[in-house]
Amino acid sequence: MAIETSSERAHTSGSSNTKKNPAQSTGLLPGERLVSELNSKDDGSFKLTSSRVIYRGNADSTSVYASTQLKDITSILISRRTRGRRSAVWGIVGLFASIGVWQVTPDSTIGVTAAAAVALISLVLMSDYWIRPAGVHLELQTGAGNMIGGEVGGKTSDAMRFTRDVEDAKRRLVPSRINTPYRNYPSG
């Protein structure tokens, strides 16, 4: 048994910084390999490895990091995120409000200016509804009720390809008896 001194540790730690393990830079465990990857809308990504699925979101997303074993995944859901109707509704309400402001103000110059400002804001809200694309949301459900999910952009084909890769990797798993209780059956 060798005992490491502090000077030896300082010397070895300085030399270990020059060599970096590629698995550590990608966030993979030793022995894992990357099978498939899907970039999400918010600069995050879904990564399928040989044994688990990893989701890395950005700092502003609801989940920054999530991981689950392939054997724990019970279902996969791909759904379309519709456009938010809230901005369109407020835009229509704003247009009616601009007509009301124009009719109520006694001075025509101030009334037209205020109505034009309210109408412009309303048009911006309505254009936000029409410009914003519908998105695709990918969710992986586990047996414990946990969920890993995020927006993956507007293409369902990329999400379907990643889902097929996950299901194929799950089918290739070797069945294990670890989760089932051991029973001592009589031999005769």
Secondary structure as UniProt FT lines:
FT   HELIX           6..16
FT   TURN            17..18
FT   HELIX           22..26
FT   TURN            30..31
FT   STRAND          34..39
FT   TURN            41..42
FT   STRAND          45..49
FT   STRAND          52..56
FT   TURN            59..60
FT   STRAND          65..69
FT   HELIX           70..72
FT   STRAND          73..81
FT   HELIX           85..104
FT   HELIX           108..131
FT   STRAND          135..142
FT   TURN            143..144
FT   STRAND          147..151
FT   HELIX           156..171
//
